Amino acid sequence: MQLAYKLCQDATNQRTAMETRRALVCSPKMPEFDREGGSQRVFHLIEFFQQAGWAVSFMAQNASDGERYARALRQKGVPVYVSEIPWPGGEQCLIDAHELVAAGRFDLIIIAFWYLAEYYLPIIRSVSPKTKIVIDSIDLHFLRRSRDILKQNGKNASSRMLGAQYADEMIRELNAYAASDAVLTVSQKEADLVNDFVNAPSHAYAVPLMEDLPPSTLAFAERKGILFIGNFRHPPNVEAVRYFCREVLPLINESVLAEHPAYIVGNELDLSMIESSRLVENVRPVGWVPSLLPYLQNARISVVPLLSGAGTKTKLIQSLTVGTPSVSTNAGIEGLNLQHGKHVLVANSPADFARSIEHLLGDAELWHHLALHGRIHISKLHGRQVVYDSFKQVVSSLMQEA
């Protein structure tokens, strides 16, 4: 009863008028917006709700190591709840999800990732059947997993076949999407795929990743180095950094790397990846940094040597937004409508990737061309206002159906 009373107080404090809409955003962890793209996406959704005049709350399933991010939300006026595990010494409100949903009077709930939605969907439907439920896929897990399994060419055939475990997870993911009121994807390609599977032409909506970093003011001659950015909790990024260090960098001229060292920047860079970086001189494993901006603005180029994955890549959107030209694989540019030679360079073999790096590092005319057109293209599709407008349109459409 005491907790229910606190929730009612939160609702009252957030409302500026009786008609104010209420939203809840749910995620597995606190939105670690400075560590990985999925969390940054969650944080932006919260900002968009506030910008649209909604009262928004946040609930994490697990708050481990999340006090700093919870504090950032509370400073923005967002009530923060934890449904399972508190953090030592934090100001969390540990709560049963049934109680929060029942007392919160939410008009709409967005849940990040299908597996969390699978857990919360029955709870929400049982205690608040009128609440609209939206799953933010971040990326389609069944697509990423199938690509990862099936790309194992040349290896044991049985290890590159889709099995019962994959089928079970894919069924559960699609069932979660179908049971929701809508699904958000980061690209139209993935929205179309979900709509095909659930047999509904407008169940999934593309709301792109948002980025609004300022452009670099440094000239071509003032910028040095090759930048690799990644969240190394994410297996495709681990695979990519090993591929980059073991197969691409050894093919680049030593004098080029001496002038332009490769910096590997990102969350949870572990010992195995550091050991891979030591295979070639002038590779500098940096790990997590409080802000990527100095690296993005000072590097001459960035690289996205991904071999698998799904969704769209935050690292590439950030690079192009800042005006840092990039070399990427096809997997890296998926869903972004980028053209080779106009917005980025695309290379899918180690030799081509190495040649493209050397070419872009040394060709000022090409560098300026890609920097200009890459930034223009990304800003039109992933700038704050255009993504906010897309989000607001989806939410408005859902609430009109209520």
C-alpha positions in Angstrom: 0.0 0.0 0.0 2.8 2.4 0.8 4.5 1.8 -2.5 1.2 2.1 -4.4 0.7 5.5 -2.7 4.2 6.6 -3.8 3.4 5.6 -7.3 0.2 7.7 -7.2 2.2 10.6 -5.9 4.7 10.2 -8.8 1.8 10.3 -11.2 0.3 13.4 -9.6 3.7 15.2 -9.5 4.3 14.5 -13.2 0.9 15.6 -14.5 0.6 19.2 -15.5 -3.0 18.7 -16.7 -5.5 15.9 -16.4 -5.1 15.0 -20.1 -1.4 14.4 -19.9 -0.4 11.1 -21.4 1.7 8.7 -19.3 4.3 6.3 -20.7 6.6 3.7 -19.2 9.9 2.7 -20.8 11.3 -0.7 -19.8 14.8 -2.1 -20.5 16.9 -4.9 -19.2 19.4 -2.5 -17.6 19.7 1.2 -16.9 20.2 3.2 -20.2 24.0 3.3 -20.4 23.9 6.0 -23.1 27.6 6.5 -23.2 28.5 2.8 -23.5 26.4 1.2 -26.2 23.9 2.1 -29.0 20.9 0.1 -27.7 21.0 2.0 -24.4 21.4 5.3 -26.2 18.3 4.5 -28.2 16.3 3.9 -25.0 17.5 7.2 -23.5 16.5 9.0 -26.7 13.0 7.5 -26.5 12.6 8.8 -23.0 13.7 12.3 -24.2 11.2 12.1 -27.1 8.3 11.3 -24.7 9.2 14.3 -22.6 9.6 16.5 -25.7 6.1 15.5 -26.8 4.7 16.5 -23.4 4.2 13.0 -21.9 4.9 12.1 -18.3 7.4 9.2 -18.6 8.7 6.7 -16.1 11.5 4.1 -16.5 11.8 0.6 -15.2 14.9 -1.6 -15.4 14.8 -5.3 -14.9 18.3 -5.3 -13.5 20.0 -2.2 -12.0 23.5 -3.6 -11.5 26.1 -0.9 -11.8 23.4 1.6 -12.9 23.3 4.2 -10.3 24.9 6.9 -12.4 22.4 6.4 -15.2 19.4 6.3 -12.8 20.6 9.6 -11.4 20.7 11.1 -14.9 17.1 10.1 -15.5 15.9 11.4 -12.1 17.6 14.7 -12.8 15.4 14.9 -15.9 12.3 14.3 -13.8 11.9 10.7 -14.7 10.8 8.3 -11.9 13.1 5.2 -11.9 12.0 1.8 -10.8 13.8 -1.6 -10.6 11.8 -4.8 -10.9 14.3 -7.2 -9.6 17.8 -6.5 -8.4 18.8 -3.3 -6.5 22.2 -1.7 -6.5 24.1 -1.2 -3.3 23.5 2.3 -1.8 21.3 3.4 -4.6 18.1 5.4 -4.4 16.2 2.8 -6.4 12.5 1.9 -5.9 12.4 -1.9 -6.0 9.0 -2.9 -7.2 6.8 -5.7 -8.4 6.0 -5.1 -12.1 2.3 -5.9 -11.5 2.0 -3.2 -8.9 3.8 -0.6 -11.0 1.7 -1.2 -14.1 -1.6 -1.4 -12.1 -0.9 1.9 -10.2 0.9 3.8 -12.9 -2.1 4.3 -15.2 0.1 4.1 -18.3 -1.3 4.9 -21.7 1.6 3.3 -23.5 4.5 1.1 -22.5 7.7 0.6 -24.7 9.7 -2.5 -23.9 13.3 -2.8 -25.3 14.0 -6.2 -26.7 11.6 -9.1 -27.4 12.8 -11.3 -24.6 11.9 -8.7 -22.0 8.6 -8.1 -23.7 7.9 -11.8 -23.6 8.1 -11.6 -19.8 6.1 -8.4 -19.3 3.4 -8.7 -21.9 1.2 -11.1 -19.9 1.6 -8.9 -16.8 0.6 -5.8 -18.6 -2.4 -7.4 -20.4 -3.7 -8.8 -17.1 -3.6 -5.7 -15.0 -3.9 -2.9 -17.6 -5.6 -4.2 -20.7 -6.1 -0.8 -22.3 -2.4 0.1 -22.2 -0.7 0.1 -25.6 2.4 -2.1 -25.7 5.2 -1.4 -28.1 8.3 -3.5 -28.5 11.5 -1.7 -29.6 13.4 -4.5 -31.3 16.7 -2.6 -31.5 17.7 -5.2 -34.0 15.9 -8.4 -35.1 17.6 -11.1 -33.0 16.4 -14.0 -35.2 17.9 -12.3 -38.3 21.3 -11.7 -36.6 21.5 -15.2 -35.1 20.7 -16.9 -38.3 23.3 -15.0 -40.2 25.9 -15.8 -37.5 25.1 -19.5 -37.7 24.8 -19.8 -41.5 28.0 -17.8 -42.3 30.2 -20.6 -40.9 31.2 -21.7 -44.4 34.1 -24.1 -44.7 33.6 -25.4 -41.2 31.8 -28.4 -39.8 28.5 -28.5 -41.7 26.5 -29.5 -38.7 27.7 -26.4 -36.8 26.3 -24.0 -39.5 22.8 -25.4 -39.5 19.8 -23.8 -37.8 18.7 -26.1 -35.0 16.0 -26.6 -32.5 17.3 -23.9 -30.1 17.4 -21.3 -32.8 13.8 -22.3 -34.0 12.5 -22.0 -30.4 14.0 -18.5 -29.9 12.7 -17.3 -33.3 9.2 -18.6 -32.6 9.2 -16.8 -29.2 10.5 -13.6 -30.7 7.9 -13.5 -33.4 5.1 -14.4 -31.0 6.2 -11.5 -28.8 6.1 -9.1 -31.8 2.7 -10.4 -32.8 1.3 -10.1 -29.3 2.3 -6.4 -29.0 0.3 -3.5 -30.4 3.3 -2.4 -32.4 7.0 -3.0 -33.0 9.7 -0.3 -33.6 12.6 -1.2 -35.8 15.6 0.9 -36.8 15.2 0.4 -40.5 12.4 0.0 -43.0 13.9 -3.2 -44.2 13.4 -4.8 -40.7 10.0 -3.3 -40.4 8.9 -4.8 -43.6 10.3 -8.2 -42.5 8.4 -8.1 -39.2 5.2 -7.1 -41.1 5.6 -10.0 -43.5 6.0 -12.5 -40.6 3.1 -11.3 -38.5 0.9 -10.8 -41.6 0.1 -7.2 -40.9 1.1 -4.4 -43.2 1.5 -1.8 -40.5 2.4 -3.6 -37.3 6.0 -2.6 -37.3 7.3 1.0 -37.9 10.8 2.2 -38.7 12.0 4.8 -36.2 15.7 5.3 -37.0 18.6 5.7 -34.6 19.1 9.3 -33.7 22.4 11.2 -33.6 23.1 14.9 -33.2 26.9 15.1 -32.7 28.6 18.3 -33.9 30.8 18.1 -37.0 34.6 18.2 -36.6 36.2 21.5 -37.5 39.6 19.9 -38.1 41.0 19.9 -41.7 42.1 16.7 -43.5 45.8 17.4 -42.7 45.1 18.0 -39.0 43.4 14.6 -38.5 45.3 11.4 -37.8 44.5 7.8 -37.1 42.1 5.0 -37.8 39.2 4.7 -35.4 37.3 1.5 -34.5 34.3 2.0 -32.2 32.3 -0.8 -30.6 30.4 -2.1 -27.6 32.3 -5.3 -27.0 29.5 -6.9 -25.0 28.0 -7.4 -28.5 29.5 -10.6 -30.2 29.6 -9.1 -33.8 31.9 -6.3 -32.5 34.2 -8.9 -30.9 34.4 -10.8 -34.1 35.0 -7.6 -36.1 37.9 -6.4 -34.0 39.6 -9.8 -34.2 39.1 -9.8 -38.0 40.4 -6.3 -38.3 43.5 -6.9 -36.2 44.4 -10.4 -37.6 43.4 -10.2 -41.2 43.2 -6.5 -42.3 45.8 -4.5 -40.4 48.7 -6.9 -41.3 48.1 -6.0 -45.0 48.5 -2.2 -44.5 51.9 -0.6 -45.1 53.8 -0.2 -41.8 54.7 3.4 -42.6 50.9 4.2 -43.0 50.1 2.7 -39.6 53.1 4.5 -38.0 51.5 7.8 -39.2 47.9 6.7 -38.6 47.7 4.4 -35.6 44.5 2.3 -35.2 42.5 3.2 -32.0 40.1 0.6 -30.6 37.6 2.4 -28.5 34.6 1.0 -26.6 32.9 -0.7 -23.7 34.3 -3.9 -22.2 37.4 -4.3 -24.3 38.8 -7.5 -22.8 42.2 -9.2 -22.6 41.6 -11.5 -25.7 40.9 -8.5 -27.9 43.9 -6.6 -26.5 46.1 -9.6 -27.3 44.7 -9.5 -30.9 45.7 -5.9 -31.1 49.3 -6.7 -30.2 49.7 -8.8 -33.4 50.4 -5.5 -35.3 52.4 -2.5 -34.3 50.7 0.9 -33.9 47.4 -0.5 -32.7 46.2 1.2 -29.5 43.5 -0.5 -27.4 41.8 2.3 -25.6 38.6 0.7 -24.2 35.7 2.8 -22.7 36.0 6.6 -22.7 33.5 9.1 -21.2 33.0 10.8 -24.6 33.7 9.4 -28.1 33.6 12.9 -29.6 37.3 13.8 -29.3 38.2 10.5 -31.1 35.6 10.9 -33.8 36.6 14.5 -34.5 40.4 13.9 -34.5 40.6 10.6 -36.4 41.1 10.8 -40.1 38.9 7.8 -40.9 36.8 5.3 -39.0 36.3 1.6 -39.9 33.3 -0.8 -39.5 34.7 -4.2 -40.4 31.6 -6.2 -39.3 31.1 -9.6 -40.7 27.6 -10.2 -39.3 24.8 -8.5 -37.4 21.4 -6.9 -38.0 19.8 -3.5 -37.4 21.8 -0.3 -38.2 25.2 0.6 -36.8 25.4 3.4 -34.3 29.2 3.6 -34.8 28.8 4.4 -38.5 26.0 6.9 -38.0 28.1 8.7 -35.4 31.2 8.8 -37.7 29.3 10.2 -40.7 27.4 12.7 -38.5 30.8 14.1 -37.3 32.1 14.1 -40.8 34.6 11.3 -40.4 34.7 9.2 -43.6 34.4 5.5 -43.1 35.4 2.1 -44.6 32.8 -0.5 -44.0 31.6 -4.0 -45.0 28.2 -4.6 -46.4 27.1 -5.8 -43.0 28.1 -2.4 -41.6 26.1 -0.3 -44.0 22.9 -2.3 -43.9 19.7 -0.3 -43.5 21.4 3.1 -44.0 21.0 3.4 -47.8 24.6 4.4 -48.2 26.4 4.3 -51.6 29.9 3.1 -52.1 32.1 5.9 -53.4 29.6 8.6 -52.5 29.0 8.2 -48.8 31.4 5.5 -47.7 33.9 3.0 -49.1 32.6 -0.6 -49.0 35.1 -3.5 -48.9 34.3 -7.1 -48.1 37.6 -8.9 -48.2 40.7 -8.3 -46.0 42.7 -7.1 -49.1 40.1 -4.8 -50.3 39.5 -3.4 -46.8 43.2 -2.7 -46.4 43.5 -1.0 -49.8 40.4 1.1 -49.1 41.9 2.3 -45.8 45.2 3.3 -47.4 43.4 5.0 -50.3 41.1 7.0 -48.0 43.9 8.0 -45.6 45.9 9.5 -48.5 43.4 10.9 -50.9 42.2 14.4 -49.7 39.7 14.9 -52.6 38.0 11.6 -51.9 38.1 12.2 -48.2 36.3 15.6 -48.5 33.8 14.1 -50.9 32.8 11.3 -48.5 32.9 13.5 -45.5 30.5 16.0 -47.1 28.0 13.6 -48.7 28.1 11.1 -45.8 27.2 13.8 -43.3 24.4 15.3 -45.5 22.9 11.9 -46.1 23.0 10.8 -42.4 21.7 14.1 -41.1 18.6 13.9 -43.3 17.7 10.5 -42.0 19.1 10.4 -38.4 19.1 13.9 -37.2 17.2 14.6 -34.0 14.2 16.4 -35.5 13.5 13.9 -38.2 13.7 10.9 -35.9 11.6 12.7 -33.3 9.0 13.5 -35.9 8.9 9.8 -37.0 8.5 8.7 -33.3 5.8 11.2 -32.6 3.9 10.1 -35.7 4.0 6.5 -34.6 2.8 7.3 -31.1 0.0 9.6 -32.3 -1.2 6.8 -34.7 -1.3 4.3 -31.9 -3.1 6.5 -29.5 -5.7 7.4 -32.1 -6.5 3.7 -32.2 -7.0 3.6 -28.4 
